[in-house]
Amino acid sequence: MMNDTTFNWSEIGRIVGPCIRPGGPVLTERALEICSLPAGSLVADIGCGSGGTLQHLERSGLYSLVGLDQSEMLLSEAATRLETARLIQGHAEKTPFRNDTFDALFCECVLSILDDTSAALDEFARVLKDGGYLVLSDVFSKGSQGTDGLLSREELLDSLSGRGFTLLLWEAHDRLLREFAVRMIFAGECLPDSWGCGQGRKGEKTDRSGISYFLLVARKPAATFQ
Ligand SMILES: C[S@@+](CC[C@H](N)C(=O)[O-])C[C@H]1O[C@@H](n2cnc3c(N)ncnc32)[C@H](O)[C@@H]1O
């Protein structure tokens, strides 16, 4: 089995560009429409890869940015394209950030490849400020139960509501996942095992009919004072 420490995201980035995921910055922009963050907001990108989203956000000139990724190689690629964002090597499941730090947290196409999704979601709830926005995009299982390590929509939404988040947006983007998979196949690459690539290597046909791609925006409740 190919886990994420052996998966070559850098190579995928050479095919699809600095945003190493279906949809690219289009979904990041869609999420920003929902968040309506004020200028000066502190935004984290967890699993920032080679910095595609951070670069997109940096160009707006509106936000203070922090990126965290486990891969030294991807962080050094990110450093070449970023000017102001602070980059940190670390793990989504145990971040070095203080409680209530960020106004928004992006985690795009990372949750599905983590060994411990639950620990990462706990971290996101912890480091977001009250009223902060959580933006997730990833593959999910279309069945009511998750399969092969992929969560279903119900399981994911339950995990978020159990941590006090309110859902603001859920969109399925099957077409973007299909287009991404096709680009990989034409380039002779495969996707991670958890994305339905367990049998397929280098262009072999695999069944992804039960898998789709979501964009989600959720909000941590604002503090209530009595
Ligand atoms: C599909 S890429 C997405 C990268 C980036 N979010 C983007 O959309 O371009 C997955 C990223 O997750 C990172 N990653 C995997 N496991 C991680 C973990 N436990 N903690 C932090 N980053 C992790 C990988 O190094 C890789 O950069």
The ligand as an SDF file (V2000), in Angstrom:
LIG
                    3D

 27 29  0  0  0  0  0  0  0  0999 V2000
   -3.1620   16.3530   -2.2010 C   0  0  0  0  0  0  0  0  0  0  0  0
   -1.8390   17.2380   -1.4820 S   0  0  0  0  0  0  0  0  0  0  0  0
   -2.7020   18.7830   -1.2390 C   0  0  0  0  0  0  0  0  0  0  0  0
   -1.7650   19.9370   -1.0500 C   0  0  0  0  0  0  0  0  0  0  0  0
   -2.4500   21.3090   -0.9240 C   0  0  0  0  0  0  0  0  0  0  0  0
   -3.4380   21.3520    0.1220 N   0  0  0  0  0  0  0  0  0  0  0  0
   -3.1000   21.6830   -2.2140 C   0  0  0  0  0  0  0  0  0  0  0  0
   -4.3320   21.6590   -2.2830 O   0  0  0  0  0  0  0  0  0  0  0  0
   -2.3620   21.9920   -3.1620 O   0  0  0  0  0  0  0  0  0  0  0  0
   -1.7630   16.5980    0.1730 C   0  0  0  0  0  0  0  0  0  0  0  0
   -0.8080   17.3180    1.0870 C   0  0  0  0  0  0  0  0  0  0  0  0
   -0.9900   16.8720    2.4280 O   0  0  0  0  0  0  0  0  0  0  0  0
    0.2740   16.8080    3.0480 C   0  0  0  0  0  0  0  0  0  0  0  0
    0.1340   15.9350    4.2170 N   0  0  0  0  0  0  0  0  0  0  0  0
   -0.0860   14.6040    4.2420 C   0  0  0  0  0  0  0  0  0  0  0  0
   -0.1990   14.1520    5.4990 N   0  0  0  0  0  0  0  0  0  0  0  0
   -0.0390   15.2410    6.3090 C   0  0  0  0  0  0  0  0  0  0  0  0
   -0.0560   15.4380    7.7180 C   0  0  0  0  0  0  0  0  0  0  0  0
   -0.2580   14.4280    8.5520 N   0  0  0  0  0  0  0  0  0  0  0  0
    0.1330   16.6760    8.1880 N   0  0  0  0  0  0  0  0  0  0  0  0
    0.3500   17.7280    7.3520 C   0  0  0  0  0  0  0  0  0  0  0  0
    0.3810   17.5970    6.0020 N   0  0  0  0  0  0  0  0  0  0  0  0
    0.1820   16.3720    5.4940 C   0  0  0  0  0  0  0  0  0  0  0  0
    1.1790   16.2830    1.9510 C   0  0  0  0  0  0  0  0  0  0  0  0
    2.5370   16.5030    2.2470 O   0  0  0  0  0  0  0  0  0  0  0  0
    0.6510   17.0900    0.7690 C   0  0  0  0  0  0  0  0  0  0  0  0
    1.2900   18.3290    0.7030 O   0  0  0  0  0  0  0  0  0  0  0  0
  1  2  1  0
  2  3  1  0
  2 10  1  0
  3  4  1  0
  4  5  1  0
  5  6  1  0
  5  7  1  0
  7  8  2  0
  7  9  1  0
 10 11  1  0
 11 12  1  0
 11 26  1  0
 12 13  1  0
 13 14  1  0
 13 24  1  0
 14 15  1  0
 14 23  1  0
 15 16  2  0
 16 17  1  0
 17 18  1  0
 17 23  2  0
 18 19  1  0
 18 20  2  0
 20 21  1  0
 21 22  2  0
 22 23  1  0
 24 25  1  0
 24 26  1  0
 26 27  1  0
M  CHG  2   2   1   9  -1
M  END
$$$$
